[in-house]
Amino acid sequence: MFKKPIVKYILISFCWLISIGGVVVLMSFINIKKSQLICKDVKVYIPGNQYFIDMKEIDNILNIKSHALIGRPIEDINIQALESKLKANPFIESAKVYIDMDDVIRVEITQRQPILRIINQNDQDFYVDSHGLKMPLSENFTARVLVANGFIDEPFANKVDTMHTELATEIYKTADYIRKDSLWDAQIAQIYVNQAHEIELIPRVGSQRILLGNADSLDTKFHNLLIFYKKALPQVGWGAYKIINIKYANQVIGVKNQMTKQDSIAAVTAKRDSVIKNTIELSKDTSQTKE
């Protein structure tokens, strides 16, 4: 009566025992096979058009040419340690290291993308990347990005770091907005912070300064500026204003130069006409005296 359950239990236990034994044998085989694998090569892939990191720098980090990796048993290579070494470089945003089926170590690197260069009040230069993180300059490559200077008190400790001041964060937001718009990216040449810690923009065309104030309502402010460019400047000329104030979201205030080019010509003409008139009058008086 009880034989069938007992036999069934024995069969199930026997199957489990065979399965566990098979797994143990398989793992042992894999470990033996793995211990025989040798790293055949190291392939590095660095996408993008920035060149902060080159193969020489990667070799210095991973010791590729010295054959510290090639020829070594794969089980002796710590992949996580290699990734950590690469990520410690301030110009590397992310690093992925893995071994393919051909026993080749593959290294995929993503470089940081600078969008802004800041020169603070202490004459320290540093980049700000696309994520708003500070990063040092490079001896290998100089990025063509927007430059911000003036009364900027953002400190820099020569390492990848977050922003410490609200002003620096607003400068980053402004630069990021400008770079994403092809029109303003072509028109704005520089960011300047004045003594009142307000953001000013220096255009490539025209001698005026654009008073932005802060990074609030950037869409509205730049829209207002575009309308001012299209409607007001063509009537008076690009050199008519010394300051274009767009820091108020609902208006644009143009502060004219003391004397525009047109005013200067008009003043010279008026002065010339006055001299001629006085000369004529003086001649008349002289002739009358002679008489």
Order of alpha helices (4+ residues) and beta strands (2+ residues): alpha-beta-alpha-alpha-beta-beta-beta-beta-beta-beta-alpha-alpha-beta-beta-beta-alpha-alpha-beta-beta-alpha
